[in-house]
Amino acid sequence: MFYKPGEPHGLPHNPLISCVVPRPIGWISTLDTQGVSNLAPFSLFNLVRYDPPVVMFSANGRHGDGGIKDSVVNARTTGEFVYNMATWDARQACNESSASFDRGVSEFEALNVETLPSKLVRPRRVKNSPVQFECKTSLVIELPSSGPASAPNTIVFGDVVGIHIADWALKDGIIDIPAIRPLARMGYLDFTSVDSVFPMPPIGAAKV
């Protein structure tokens, strides 16, 4: 089949987000100007540069009150956020933190998610997350929407200034992905977790 975005595709549901999978979930913690912690998952998330490391998360849609989502507001206003790796064990709390809580309500407290202090930024970390990146907001980009009344689309980039890896997540000095079982978004209402890996050695220079 072929269709153009924005035009009818004839399928019962939009297939777009199932065409780029699996997508890592950035479980983003921030702090507002009043000191209230916020926690929300974003499936449009990735590492976009290795050296120096930079990550991004993209927030589509609005807060329940019609305004900009807390994570974007906080990361832009305070200049800091933390990426917490979402895992199979934390899948329920991660999913529940996607709800639109009232402004000034901490998802950490509402969902009984334990925290740890960060070393270089103010937002707290998810205690049971095996990998966390402390980030300084470096760039916020507003993407065009389909119309004046459309929901905003905002990309937040952050310079990674500190990396935490749980000791139990390391095996022989290598991050043990099957033990961690990171969560990833598929599409529709589907998710997956990584529980097996296989090596593929690099091919090297292309032959001519």
N, C-alpha and C positions, 0 to 999 in steps of 0.2 A: 504494500500500500504506500501511498504518498499523500501528504497533506501539508498545508501551509499553516504555521502557528497563527492562531487567532481566527482560523476558519474551521468549519465543521470537519471532523475526522470520522464520524460515523461509529465511533466506539463508545461503549457505555461509560468509560472513564478516560480522562486525559492520560495518555501513555508516556508523556514526556519524562517525568521524573523516574520512570522505570527504565529509561533508555541509557542512563548514566549511573551505573551501579557497580559495586556497593559504594556508598558515600560515607566517609567517616563522620562521626557526630562530635561536634565541638560542644562540650558541656561547659558553658561560659559563666564564670562567676564575676560579679562586679560589685561596686559599692556606690551608693548614691551620696549626694552632698550632705545628707543628714546622718550618714553612717550606717544605713540599712543595707544589708547584704542581699544580692539578687542572684538567682541561679536559673539558667534556661538552656535547653539544648538547641543546637542549630545543625541541620543536616547539610547545609551549604557551608562547609568548613574545609579548610585544608592548609597544609604547609606549602607556601608558595616560593620560598627561597631557602636554600641550605646555609649559605655563608655570606653575611650573617643571617641567622634564621629569622624568618618572618612568617606569620600565620594570618589567616583572614577568616572572618565569618560574615555571612550575608543574611540580613534580616529582611524578610518579605512580609508585608502585611502590617496591621496596626495592633496596638494594645487594645484591650477590651473597652477602654474608655474613648477609643478613637484616635488617640495620640500615638507618638512614636514609642516603640518598644523600649522597656527599661534598659535592656542590655546595651542598646545603641546610645541612649541618652547618657547612661552612666559612663560608658567607655569614652565617649566624646567629651563629657564634662570633666571627669576626673583624670582622664588620660591613662587609665590602667584597666586591665582585665586579666583573668586567669583562664587558661584552657585546662580542663580536667578531662582525661580520657574516660568515656563512658564504657562500661563493661556489662557482660551478661548478668553478673551478680547485682548490679545496680540498675537493671533495666526498668524496674517498676518505678523507682524514685525518679529516674531520668525522664520517663514518659510523663509522670505526674507533674514534673516541674515545667512541662510545656504549657500547662494551663495558664490562663490569663488571671493572675492574682491581682488584687487591688494594689494600687501604688502604696508604697510604704510597708508592704507585707514582705517579710523575708521567706523565700521558698525553703531556705535551710531550716528555719524554725518550724514552718508549717508542715514540712515533710519529715522532720526529725533526721535531717542529713547532717552527720557529724563533720566538723571542720577542723582545719589546721591553719595556723597563721602562715602567711607568706614571709619571705625574707627581704624582698626588694620592692614589693608593691603592697598596697593596703588591702585589696580584696582577698578574702580567705579562700583556702583550697578545700576540695572535697577529700576528707580524710581517707576514705576507702578507694579512691581512684589511684591506680598504680603509676600513672604518669601525669604530671602537671607542668604547664609552662607559665611562668610569670611574664606578663607582657606589658609593654608601654605602647599606648595607642600612637601610631605614626601617621595614619592617613584615614580619612573617612570620605567615601565617595557616594554621592546620591546618583543612582542610575535612573534613566528616563522611565516613566511609567506609561501605560497605554492611554491615559487620559487625565485630565485635571483632578477628577474625583477618585482616581485609582489609588490603591494602597502604595505607600512608599517602598522603595527598594534601596537598601543601604548596605554598602560593604565597609566593614571595619578591618583595617590592617593593624597588626601589632608587631613591634620588634620584640623578639623573645630575649629576655634579659636574665632568666633563671630557669633551670630545668630540674625537676624532681623525678626520680625513678625509685620506686619501692624496692627494697632489697629482695623481697620474695619474688619480684617480677624478673629478676636476673638469674640466668642459669649459665654457668661457665662464662660469665662476662657478657652474655648476649641476652637481649630482651626476649623473654619466653612468651611469644604471642599466643600459642595454644593454651597456656596456663592463664593468661589474662582474659582471653576471649573478648576482644574489643567489639562493641556494638557498631553496626553500620545500617544505614537506611537503604531500603531497596526501592519501594514505590508503593502507591496505593496505601494500604495499612501494614505493609510488610517490612520487617526488619530481618537482619541476620547477625550472627556472631562468628568471628573467625576462630575455628577450633582445629584447623589443620593447615599446614604450610608445606611447600615443596621448593627445593632450590633449582635455579636455572642459571648456570654460570654465564657471564657476559661473553658475547661472541668475539668482541674485539673490533679492530678496524674493519671497515667494509671492504670487501674484495672488489677489485676493478678489472 
